[in-house]
Amino acid sequence: MNFFEKVYETVKQIPHGKVTTYGRIAAICGSPRSSRQVGWALHVNPNPAEIPCHRVVNRFGCLSDSFAFGGKDAHKGLLNAEGIYVDDDYKVDLNIYLWQL
């Protein structure tokens, strides 16, 4: 299984109503210094309906400026639809919503 496939399989495990970070995904996939590659993998997500890339945020809980499927507002809308509060600065409280494998 290549790195992108590992990323997709890990992201599929994030439960509804939770988020995790690019860095945590990278670490779970065995490459803790590859958070940017996680971002690239999610940017070319081949199946957004099955691979919930909207549940991944940066290490501070901030949404990505370049969310591949419609930008920050679309990203916020998807998270809000799952009951995840995103503040006016497009930030999620990781103390509340962080998922850890």
Secondary structure as UniProt FT lines:
FT   HELIX           3..11
FT   TURN            12..13
FT   TURN            16..17
FT   STRAND          19..21
FT   HELIX           22..28
FT   TURN            29..30
FT   TURN            32..33
FT   HELIX           35..43
FT   TURN            48..50
FT   HELIX           53..55
FT   STRAND          56..57
FT   TURN            59..60
FT   TURN            65..66
FT   TURN            68..70
FT   HELIX           71..81
FT   TURN            82..83
FT   TURN            88..89
FT   STRAND          91..92
FT   HELIX           94..97
//
